[in-house]
């Protein structure tokens, strides 16, 4: 009986080895499951689309203003400040953006006498008196030999006179002074030396006078009034220097004695460009001139004859070159101090108008009609 009990106990011994194998198998399976889930999570994260925001800086285009612009430096806009998206949990405070660069200005003339002479020379150059301009600038050089404004103005005067070697020498003087001393004149002189000079003859065929319109009002309250509308036409794609463009008009009157005389009192004439600055919309810009012959008393009319408007000679200039001329009546071309250079406008007759457009006020010819 005891032996049987002992044999039963030995036959029912606990299976340690199989249990251990199954435990190891379960642990390995659980590790495989965990690794698979980790790989699957990483794979899903890799498929997500990440959006990174970047600020795109748009270049600022600066165009050279025409002569009507008050200040070159004022037309240069400040550099844009680019804003970036906030960083998540920044570890440091970002630095403040650097201030925008200061625009380069034209240097002031230190010597007051030289400054007065330069202004006098500019006035003479615009009026076409190149001899006076050169004399004033040469005197300014004796007071301020290293003044960039004097050398640059001498370059402009000699360029308009067609003495390009001398003009280039003065521009080179400004260029050698550098941007620290010459300021914006350094860039302008560098552009002159880089691009070269365009002669006046090269502008033939690029600028011309359009058909001049003439409106006469003999019963105006201030006297006889004549309004001229003078279009200046430009070829497409051509670049011109506004400072070199000018239009001159010489008026002629006819007295009651039959004499044809040139106008001497320029206070009777006012002129205005219709739109400034020039944008050459439709390829032309328009000059409007108002000529008023005041009422004359009986004594003046008896001594000098009653004056009536007879005609005019319109000339288009670029620098020192005459590009186009229109004379009406045509015989007035022969009455000019020197023979006028013939141009394409000689074949074009002016257009006389009996009435002005409905939105045109002769007393305020440049102001548009206010909307009701």
C-alpha positions as CSV (number, residue, x, y, z in Angstrom):
1,X,0.0,0.0,0.0
2,X,2.8,2.3,0.8
3,X,4.6,1.4,-2.4
4,X,1.5,2.2,-4.4
5,X,1.2,5.6,-2.8
6,X,4.8,6.3,-3.5
7,X,4.5,5.3,-7.2
8,X,1.4,7.6,-7.7
9,X,3.2,10.5,-6.3
10,X,6.2,9.9,-8.5
11,X,3.9,9.6,-11.6
12,X,2.1,12.9,-11.0
13,X,5.3,15.1,-10.7
14,X,4.6,18.9,-11.8
15,X,5.7,19.5,-15.4
16,X,8.2,22.4,-14.8
17,X,10.0,22.2,-18.2
18,X,6.9,22.6,-20.4
19,X,5.6,25.4,-18.4
20,X,8.9,27.2,-18.7
21,X,8.9,26.8,-22.5
22,X,5.4,28.1,-22.8
23,X,6.3,31.1,-20.6
24,X,9.2,31.9,-22.8
25,X,7.1,31.6,-25.9
26,X,4.4,34.0,-24.5
27,X,7.1,36.5,-23.6
28,X,8.6,36.4,-27.1
29,X,5.2,36.7,-28.7
30,X,4.4,39.8,-26.5
31,X,7.7,41.4,-27.5
32,X,7.0,40.8,-31.2
33,X,3.6,42.4,-30.8
34,X,5.1,45.5,-29.0
35,X,7.8,45.8,-31.7
36,X,5.2,45.5,-34.4
37,X,3.0,48.2,-32.9
38,X,6.0,50.5,-32.5
39,X,7.0,50.0,-36.2
40,X,3.4,50.6,-37.3
41,X,3.2,53.8,-35.2
42,X,6.5,55.1,-36.7
43,X,5.3,54.2,-40.2
44,X,2.0,56.2,-39.7
45,X,4.0,59.2,-38.4
46,X,6.2,59.1,-41.4
47,X,3.2,59.3,-43.7
48,X,2.0,62.6,-42.2
49,X,2.5,65.7,-44.3
50,X,4.5,68.4,-42.5
51,X,3.8,72.0,-43.5
52,X,6.7,74.4,-43.0
53,X,5.8,78.1,-43.5
54,X,8.4,80.4,-45.2
55,X,8.2,84.1,-45.8
56,X,8.8,85.0,-49.4
57,X,10.6,88.4,-49.9
58,X,9.3,90.4,-52.9
59,X,11.8,92.7,-54.4
60,X,11.0,96.4,-54.4
61,X,11.3,98.0,-57.8
62,X,12.5,101.7,-57.7
63,X,12.1,103.7,-60.8
64,X,13.9,107.0,-61.5
65,X,11.5,109.9,-61.1
66,X,11.1,112.5,-63.8
67,X,11.8,116.2,-63.4
68,X,8.5,116.9,-61.8
69,X,9.3,114.7,-58.8
70,X,10.3,116.8,-55.8
71,X,13.0,114.6,-54.3
72,X,14.8,111.5,-55.6
73,X,15.4,110.2,-52.1
74,X,11.7,110.5,-51.1
75,X,10.7,108.1,-53.9
76,X,12.8,105.3,-52.5
77,X,10.6,103.2,-50.2
78,X,11.9,101.7,-46.9
79,X,13.0,98.1,-47.0
80,X,10.2,95.8,-46.0
81,X,10.4,94.0,-42.6
82,X,9.7,90.3,-43.1
83,X,7.6,88.7,-40.4
84,X,8.2,85.1,-39.5
85,X,5.8,82.6,-37.9
86,X,6.3,82.2,-34.1
87,X,8.5,79.3,-33.1
88,X,7.0,76.7,-30.7
89,X,8.5,77.0,-27.2
90,X,11.5,79.2,-28.1
91,X,14.5,78.5,-26.2
92,X,15.8,82.1,-26.6
93,X,14.6,85.5,-27.4
94,X,15.1,86.4,-31.1
95,X,17.2,89.4,-31.9
96,X,15.5,92.6,-33.1
97,X,15.4,93.2,-36.9
98,X,18.1,95.5,-38.2
99,X,16.8,99.0,-39.2
100,X,16.2,99.6,-42.9
101,X,19.1,101.2,-44.8
102,X,19.1,104.9,-45.1
103,X,18.5,106.2,-48.7
104,X,21.5,107.9,-50.3
105,X,20.9,111.6,-50.6
106,X,22.5,114.3,-52.7
107,X,25.3,116.0,-50.6
108,X,24.8,119.6,-49.6
109,X,27.2,122.2,-50.9
110,X,29.3,123.5,-48.0
111,X,30.5,126.7,-49.6
112,X,27.6,129.2,-49.8
113,X,29.1,131.1,-52.7
114,X,29.6,127.9,-54.7
115,X,26.0,126.9,-53.9
116,X,24.6,130.1,-55.2
117,X,26.7,129.7,-58.4
118,X,25.5,126.1,-58.9
119,X,21.9,127.2,-58.6
120,X,22.5,130.1,-61.0
121,X,24.1,127.6,-63.5
122,X,21.2,125.2,-63.3
123,X,18.8,128.0,-64.0
124,X,20.8,129.1,-67.0
125,X,21.2,125.5,-68.3
126,X,17.4,124.9,-68.2
127,X,16.9,128.3,-70.0
128,X,19.4,127.2,-72.7
129,X,22.1,129.7,-71.8
130,X,25.0,127.3,-71.7
131,X,27.6,130.0,-71.9
132,X,26.4,131.6,-68.7
133,X,26.1,128.2,-67.0
134,X,29.7,127.3,-67.8
135,X,31.0,130.6,-66.6
136,X,29.1,130.3,-63.3
137,X,30.4,126.7,-62.7
138,X,34.0,127.6,-63.6
139,X,33.8,130.3,-60.9
140,X,32.3,127.8,-58.5
141,X,35.3,125.5,-59.0
142,X,37.6,128.2,-57.8
143,X,35.7,128.3,-54.4
144,X,35.1,124.5,-54.2
145,X,37.4,122.5,-56.5
146,X,36.4,119.2,-55.0
147,X,32.6,119.8,-54.8
148,X,30.7,116.9,-56.5
149,X,27.7,119.0,-57.3
150,X,29.9,121.4,-59.4
151,X,31.5,118.6,-61.3
152,X,28.2,116.8,-62.0
153,X,26.5,120.0,-63.2
154,X,29.5,120.7,-65.5
155,X,29.0,117.2,-66.8
156,X,25.3,117.9,-67.6
157,X,26.1,121.2,-69.3
158,X,28.8,119.8,-71.5
159,X,26.7,116.7,-72.3
160,X,23.9,119.0,-73.5
161,X,26.4,121.0,-75.5
162,X,27.6,117.8,-77.2
163,X,31.1,118.0,-75.7
164,X,31.1,114.5,-74.5
165,X,34.8,114.1,-73.6
166,X,34.6,116.9,-71.2
167,X,31.3,115.7,-69.8
168,X,32.8,112.2,-69.2
169,X,35.8,113.7,-67.4
170,X,33.6,115.6,-64.9
171,X,31.4,112.5,-64.4
172,X,34.6,110.5,-63.7
173,X,35.6,113.1,-61.1
174,X,32.4,112.5,-59.3
175,X,32.7,108.7,-59.6
176,X,36.2,108.8,-58.1
177,X,34.9,110.6,-55.0
178,X,32.9,107.5,-54.0
179,X,29.5,107.2,-52.5
180,X,30.7,108.6,-49.1
181,X,31.5,112.0,-50.5
182,X,29.3,112.2,-53.6
183,X,26.2,110.4,-52.3
184,X,23.5,109.8,-54.9
185,X,25.6,111.7,-57.5
186,X,28.0,108.8,-57.4
187,X,25.3,106.4,-58.7
188,X,24.2,108.9,-61.3
189,X,27.7,109.5,-62.6
190,X,28.4,105.8,-62.7
191,X,25.2,105.3,-64.8
192,X,26.4,108.0,-67.2
193,X,29.8,106.4,-67.6
194,X,28.3,102.9,-67.9
195,X,25.5,103.7,-70.4
196,X,27.2,106.4,-72.4
197,X,25.6,109.5,-73.9
198,X,22.7,109.5,-76.4
199,X,23.2,112.3,-78.9
200,X,20.4,114.6,-79.8
201,X,20.5,113.4,-83.4
202,X,19.6,109.9,-82.1
203,X,16.2,111.3,-80.9
204,X,15.0,112.1,-84.4
205,X,12.1,109.9,-85.2
206,X,11.5,109.1,-81.5
207,X,9.9,112.5,-80.6
208,X,7.6,114.6,-82.7
209,X,4.8,117.2,-82.4
210,X,1.2,116.1,-82.8
211,X,-1.6,118.2,-84.4
212,X,-1.8,121.5,-82.6
213,X,-5.4,122.5,-81.7
214,X,-6.3,126.2,-81.6
215,X,-9.3,127.6,-79.7
216,X,-10.0,131.3,-80.1
217,X,-12.3,133.4,-77.9
218,X,-12.2,137.0,-79.0
219,X,-14.9,138.0,-76.5
220,X,-13.3,136.9,-73.2
221,X,-13.7,139.3,-70.3
222,X,-9.9,139.9,-70.1
223,X,-9.4,140.4,-73.8
224,X,-8.8,138.2,-76.8
225,X,-7.9,134.7,-75.5
226,X,-6.3,131.9,-77.5
227,X,-5.7,128.4,-76.1
228,X,-3.2,126.0,-77.8
229,X,-3.2,122.3,-77.1
230,X,0.2,120.9,-78.1
231,X,0.7,117.2,-78.0
232,X,4.2,115.7,-77.9
233,X,4.4,112.2,-79.2
234,X,7.0,109.5,-78.3
235,X,7.8,106.2,-80.0
236,X,6.9,103.1,-77.9
237,X,9.7,101.7,-75.8
238,X,11.9,104.7,-76.1
239,X,13.6,106.1,-73.0
240,X,14.2,109.9,-72.9
241,X,15.6,112.3,-70.3
242,X,12.8,114.7,-69.3
243,X,15.3,117.4,-68.5
244,X,16.3,117.6,-72.1
245,X,12.8,117.9,-73.5
246,X,11.3,121.4,-74.0
247,X,8.7,123.1,-76.2
248,X,9.0,126.7,-77.3
249,X,6.1,128.8,-78.8
250,X,6.6,132.2,-80.4
251,X,3.3,134.2,-80.8
252,X,2.7,136.8,-83.5
253,X,0.1,139.5,-83.6
254,X,-1.3,141.6,-86.5
255,X,-2.0,145.2,-86.0
256,X,-4.9,147.2,-87.5
257,X,-2.2,148.8,-89.8
258,X,-1.4,145.4,-91.3
259,X,1.9,144.9,-89.5
260,X,2.8,141.4,-88.3
261,X,4.9,141.7,-85.1
262,X,6.3,139.2,-82.7
263,X,5.1,139.1,-79.1
264,X,7.4,140.8,-76.7
265,X,5.4,140.8,-73.4
266,X,5.6,137.1,-72.3
267,X,3.4,137.9,-69.3
268,X,0.5,137.5,-71.7
269,X,1.3,133.8,-71.9
270,X,0.9,131.0,-69.4
271,X,1.8,127.4,-69.9
272,X,1.1,124.1,-68.1
273,X,1.5,120.4,-68.8
274,X,-1.8,118.7,-68.5
275,X,-0.5,115.7,-66.5
276,X,2.6,115.4,-64.4
277,X,4.7,113.3,-63.9
278,X,4.9,112.0,-67.4
279,X,3.6,108.5,-68.0
280,X,3.3,108.8,-71.8
281,X,-0.2,107.2,-71.7
282,X,-1.3,106.5,-75.3
283,X,2.2,107.6,-76.4
284,X,1.9,111.3,-75.8
285,X,1.9,114.2,-73.3
286,X,0.1,117.5,-73.8
287,X,1.2,121.0,-73.3
288,X,-1.5,123.7,-72.9
289,X,-0.7,127.3,-73.5
290,X,-3.0,130.2,-72.9
291,X,-2.4,133.5,-74.7
292,X,-4.4,136.5,-73.7
293,X,-4.2,139.9,-75.5
294,X,-5.5,142.4,-72.9
295,X,-8.0,145.2,-73.8
296,X,-6.3,148.3,-75.2
297,X,-7.3,151.8,-74.6
298,X,-8.0,154.2,-77.4
299,X,-4.7,156.1,-77.1
300,X,-2.6,152.9,-77.3
301,X,-4.6,151.6,-80.2
302,X,-4.2,155.0,-82.0
303,X,-0.4,155.1,-81.5
304,X,0.5,151.4,-82.1
305,X,-2.6,150.0,-83.8
306,X,-5.1,147.5,-82.4
307,X,-3.5,144.1,-82.0
308,X,-5.1,140.8,-83.0
309,X,-3.8,137.2,-82.7
310,X,-2.2,136.1,-86.0
311,X,-0.4,132.8,-85.3
312,X,2.5,131.1,-83.7
313,X,5.6,128.9,-84.3
314,X,5.9,125.8,-82.1
315,X,9.2,124.1,-81.8
316,X,10.1,120.8,-80.1
317,X,13.6,120.7,-78.6
318,X,15.7,117.9,-77.2
319,X,18.8,119.3,-75.6
320,X,20.2,121.8,-78.2
321,X,18.6,120.0,-81.2
322,X,15.3,121.0,-82.9
323,X,13.4,117.9,-83.6
324,X,10.1,119.3,-85.0
325,X,8.6,122.6,-86.0
326,X,5.0,123.7,-86.7
327,X,4.3,127.2,-88.0
328,X,0.8,128.6,-88.5
329,X,0.4,130.4,-90.8
330,X,3.3,128.8,-92.6
331,X,4.9,132.1,-93.6
332,X,5.7,132.7,-89.9
333,X,8.6,130.2,-90.2
334,X,10.4,132.8,-92.3
335,X,9.9,135.5,-89.7
336,X,11.9,133.6,-87.0
337,X,15.3,135.0,-86.0
338,X,16.9,132.1,-87.8
339,X,15.5,129.6,-90.3
340,X,13.6,126.9,-88.5
341,X,14.7,123.4,-89.0
342,X,12.1,121.6,-91.1
343,X,10.5,118.6,-89.5
344,X,7.5,116.3,-90.0
345,X,5.2,118.8,-88.5
346,X,5.6,121.1,-91.5
347,X,3.2,119.0,-93.4
348,X,0.6,119.0,-90.6
349,X,-1.9,121.8,-90.4
350,X,-3.3,122.9,-87.0
351,X,-6.9,122.1,-86.1
352,X,-9.1,125.1,-85.3
353,X,-12.0,124.5,-82.8
354,X,-15.2,126.5,-82.7
355,X,-16.0,125.2,-79.2
356,X,-14.3,123.5,-76.4
357,X,-15.2,120.0,-75.1
358,X,-18.2,120.1,-72.7
359,X,-16.0,119.2,-69.6
360,X,-13.5,122.0,-70.4
361,X,-13.5,125.3,-68.6
362,X,-11.4,128.0,-70.3
363,X,-10.8,129.7,-67.0
364,X,-9.6,126.5,-65.3
365,X,-8.2,124.5,-68.2
366,X,-6.3,122.0,-66.1
367,X,-9.0,121.1,-63.5
368,X,-11.4,118.3,-64.3
369,X,-15.1,118.7,-63.9
370,X,-16.3,117.8,-60.5
371,X,-18.8,114.9,-60.4
372,X,-22.2,115.9,-59.3
